[in-house]
């Protein structure tokens, strides 16, 4: 906060909590991008659209109320909450699609699971002679 206050020439200490929430929201945004590209790779753009649309509706409904009552802090809460909801929705879609792919044999499960899988790199079946 002291550096930002110096750069902008104003005391920003009253906005410390809002700034921390915005930074947290930025972290959620990074997770959103990761999940977005994972689902895009799986060719699930319709699911992505559904998730973004749901988060938009939540934010569009909550933003006027939160900003009207809480000002800058309300905007920060709305942004961080919207990003958290978007992460949750995208993660649930990703997990569902991944499990579907594993059960169909199109993906390998985590190495620590007991699910039988085909041999991967470095694992060769011994020849019986």
C-alpha positions as CSV (number, residue, x, y, z in Angstrom):
1,X,0.0,0.0,0.0
2,X,2.8,2.5,0.7
3,X,4.2,2.1,-2.8
4,X,0.8,2.5,-4.4
5,X,0.0,5.5,-2.2
6,X,3.3,7.1,-3.3
7,X,2.7,6.4,-7.0
8,X,-0.8,7.8,-7.0
9,X,-0.2,10.5,-4.5
10,X,-3.2,9.5,-2.3
11,X,-3.5,7.6,0.9
12,X,-4.9,4.2,-0.1
13,X,-4.8,2.6,3.3
14,X,-8.6,2.7,3.6
15,X,-8.8,0.5,0.6
16,X,-6.3,-2.1,1.8
17,X,-9.0,-4.8,2.3
18,X,-10.5,-4.2,-1.2
19,X,-7.0,-4.4,-2.8
20,X,-6.3,-7.7,-1.0
21,X,-9.7,-9.0,-2.3
22,X,-8.8,-7.9,-5.8
23,X,-5.5,-9.7,-5.6
24,X,-7.3,-12.9,-4.4
25,X,-9.7,-12.4,-7.3
26,X,-6.7,-12.2,-9.7
27,X,-5.5,-15.6,-8.3
28,X,-8.9,-17.1,-9.0
29,X,-8.7,-15.6,-12.5
30,X,-5.4,-17.5,-13.1
31,X,-7.1,-20.7,-12.1
32,X,-10.0,-19.8,-14.4
33,X,-7.6,-19.5,-17.3
34,X,-6.0,-22.8,-16.6
35,X,-9.3,-24.6,-16.5
36,X,-10.6,-22.7,-19.5
37,X,-7.7,-23.9,-21.6
38,X,-8.1,-27.5,-20.3
39,X,-11.7,-27.5,-21.2
40,X,-11.0,-25.9,-24.6
41,X,-8.4,-28.7,-25.3
42,X,-11.2,-31.2,-24.5
43,X,-13.4,-29.3,-27.0
44,X,-16.0,-28.4,-24.4
45,X,-16.7,-24.8,-25.4
46,X,-20.4,-25.1,-24.8
47,X,-19.7,-26.0,-21.2
48,X,-17.4,-23.0,-20.9
49,X,-20.1,-20.8,-22.3
50,X,-22.5,-22.1,-19.7
51,X,-20.1,-21.5,-16.9
52,X,-19.3,-18.0,-18.0
53,X,-22.9,-17.2,-18.5
54,X,-23.8,-18.4,-15.0
55,X,-21.1,-16.3,-13.5
56,X,-22.1,-13.3,-15.5
57,X,-25.7,-13.6,-14.3
58,X,-24.6,-13.8,-10.7
59,X,-22.2,-10.8,-11.1
60,X,-24.8,-8.7,-13.0
61,X,-27.3,-9.3,-10.3
62,X,-25.0,-8.8,-7.4
63,X,-22.9,-5.9,-8.6
64,X,-25.5,-3.2,-8.4
65,X,-26.5,-4.3,-4.9
66,X,-23.0,-4.7,-3.5
67,X,-21.5,-1.6,-5.1
68,X,-24.6,0.4,-4.0
69,X,-24.3,-0.7,-0.4
70,X,-20.5,-1.2,0.0
71,X,-18.9,1.0,-2.7
72,X,-15.4,-0.1,-3.8
73,X,-15.4,-2.9,-1.3
74,X,-18.6,-4.2,-2.7
75,X,-17.1,-4.2,-6.2
76,X,-14.1,-6.1,-4.9
77,X,-16.4,-8.7,-3.3
78,X,-18.4,-9.1,-6.4
79,X,-15.3,-9.6,-8.6
80,X,-13.7,-12.1,-6.3
81,X,-17.0,-13.9,-5.7
82,X,-17.7,-14.1,-9.4
83,X,-14.2,-15.5,-10.1
84,X,-14.6,-18.0,-7.3
85,X,-17.9,-19.2,-8.7
86,X,-16.4,-19.4,-12.1
87,X,-13.5,-21.5,-10.8
88,X,-15.9,-23.8,-9.0
89,X,-18.1,-24.3,-12.1
90,X,-15.2,-24.8,-14.5
91,X,-13.5,-27.2,-12.1
92,X,-16.7,-29.3,-11.7
93,X,-17.1,-29.4,-15.5
94,X,-13.4,-30.3,-15.9
95,X,-13.6,-33.1,-13.3
96,X,-16.8,-34.5,-14.8
97,X,-15.3,-34.5,-18.4
98,X,-12.0,-36.0,-17.2
99,X,-13.7,-38.8,-15.3
100,X,-15.8,-39.5,-18.4
101,X,-12.7,-39.6,-20.6
102,X,-10.9,-42.0,-18.1
103,X,-13.9,-44.4,-18.0
104,X,-14.1,-44.4,-21.8
105,X,-10.4,-45.1,-22.0
106,X,-9.5,-41.8,-23.7
107,X,-7.3,-40.6,-20.7
108,X,-5.1,-42.1,-18.1
109,X,-6.1,-41.7,-14.4
110,X,-3.7,-40.4,-11.8
111,X,-0.7,-42.7,-11.1
112,X,-1.7,-43.2,-7.5
113,X,-5.1,-44.8,-8.3
114,X,-5.8,-48.5,-8.4
115,X,-7.6,-48.2,-11.8
116,X,-6.1,-50.6,-14.4
117,X,-4.7,-48.7,-17.4
118,X,-2.8,-49.6,-20.5
119,X,1.0,-49.5,-20.3
120,X,2.6,-46.1,-20.7
121,X,6.1,-45.0,-21.7
122,X,8.9,-47.1,-20.3
123,X,6.7,-50.0,-19.3
124,X,7.0,-52.9,-21.7
125,X,5.5,-56.3,-21.5
126,X,8.1,-59.0,-21.1
127,X,8.3,-61.4,-24.0
128,X,7.4,-64.9,-23.1
129,X,9.6,-67.4,-25.1
